[in-house]
Amino acid sequence: MPEEVLFKSESDQSREEIASYLRSVADSLDSGADISLKAGSESVTLNPPARPTFEVKAEREGPAGDMTELSVEFELEWDENAGGESGGSGQLEIE
């Protein structure tokens, strides 16, 4: 499926700084407010529906025989032309 990147930011941050960003997103989700992302001259504002699809993915990647890069990705996904009600693969638990 084709993709249009509306916003991207990538930088080294401390665990505490990352937690602060995630808390801001969580507060916006909790209150039903828009999520505004800004970095330099780039910005985008999104308004997730009440029930977007929430995807959490942990990966190990890299060249064959040297897959040493680990990542965890958190993604909210919804169809802007639909109600945002989607099914899932079971209850997520983060411990």
C-alpha contacts under 8 A as a table, 3 or more apart, distances in Angstrom:
res1	aa1	res2	aa2	distance
5	V	8	K	7.10
6	L	44	V	6.91
7	F	37	L	7.67
7	F	42	E	6.88
7	F	43	S	6.63
7	F	44	V	6.45
9	S	39	A	6.75
13	Q	17	E	5.97
13	Q	18	I	6.29
14	S	17	E	5.14
14	S	18	I	6.31
15	R	18	I	5.17
15	R	19	A	6.14
16	E	19	A	5.04
16	E	20	S	6.26
17	E	20	S	5.08
17	E	21	Y	6.46
18	I	21	Y	5.17
18	I	22	L	6.23
19	A	22	L	5.08
19	A	23	R	6.05
20	S	23	R	5.04
20	S	24	S	6.31
21	Y	24	S	5.15
21	Y	25	V	6.46
22	L	25	V	5.09
22	L	26	A	6.07
23	R	26	A	4.87
23	R	27	D	6.00
24	S	27	D	5.08
24	S	28	S	6.29
25	V	28	S	5.11
25	V	29	L	6.23
25	V	35	I	6.50
26	A	29	L	5.04
26	A	30	D	6.02
27	D	30	D	4.99
27	D	31	S	6.17
28	S	31	S	5.29
28	S	32	G	5.93
28	S	33	A	4.87
28	S	34	D	6.36
28	S	35	I	6.11
29	L	32	G	5.14
29	L	33	A	6.35
29	L	34	D	7.75
29	L	35	I	7.67
29	L	48	P	7.89
30	D	33	A	7.79
32	G	50	A	7.68
33	A	47	N	7.05
34	D	45	T	6.41
34	D	46	L	5.57
34	D	47	N	4.57
34	D	48	P	7.29
35	I	45	T	5.56
35	I	46	L	5.20
35	I	47	N	6.19
35	I	48	P	7.90
36	S	43	S	7.18
36	S	44	V	5.81
36	S	45	T	4.22
36	S	46	L	6.41
37	L	43	S	5.40
37	L	44	V	5.36
37	L	45	T	6.26
38	K	41	S	7.45
38	K	42	E	5.72
38	K	43	S	4.22
38	K	44	V	6.68
39	A	42	E	5.35
39	A	43	S	6.39
40	G	43	S	7.94
48	P	51	R	7.81
48	P	52	P	6.46
48	P	76	L	7.91
48	P	78	W	7.23
48	P	84	G	8.00
49	P	52	P	5.79
49	P	78	W	7.51
49	P	83	G	6.99
49	P	84	G	5.64
50	A	84	G	7.26
51	R	84	G	5.79
51	R	85	E	5.51
51	R	86	S	7.30
52	P	76	L	6.14
52	P	77	E	5.66
52	P	78	W	5.25
52	P	84	G	5.23
52	P	85	E	6.35
52	P	86	S	6.76
53	T	76	L	5.65
53	T	77	E	5.03
53	T	78	W	6.23
53	T	84	G	7.58
53	T	85	E	7.65
53	T	86	S	5.93
53	T	87	G	7.44
53	T	88	G	7.24
54	F	74	F	7.32
54	F	75	E	5.74
54	F	76	L	4.73
54	F	77	E	6.46
55	E	73	E	7.85
55	E	74	F	5.90
55	E	75	E	5.01
55	E	76	L	6.39
55	E	77	E	7.75
56	V	72	V	7.23
56	V	73	E	5.67
56	V	74	F	4.77
56	V	75	E	6.42
57	K	72	V	5.64
57	K	73	E	5.15
57	K	74	F	6.73
58	A	70	L	7.40
58	A	71	S	5.66
58	A	72	V	4.35
58	A	73	E	6.40
59	E	70	L	5.68
59	E	71	S	5.28
59	E	72	V	6.41
60	R	67	M	6.09
60	R	68	T	6.53
60	R	69	E	5.61
60	R	70	L	4.57
60	R	71	S	6.58
61	E	67	M	4.74
61	E	68	T	6.38
61	E	69	E	5.31
61	E	70	L	6.52
62	G	66	D	5.94
62	G	67	M	4.10
62	G	68	T	6.17
62	G	69	E	6.08
63	P	66	D	5.35
63	P	67	M	5.74
64	A	67	M	6.36
78	W	82	A	7.77
78	W	84	G	5.17
78	W	85	E	7.99
79	D	82	A	5.27
79	D	83	G	7.39
79	D	84	G	5.96
80	E	83	G	7.62
80	E	84	G	7.40
82	A	85	E	7.82
88	G	91	Q	8.00
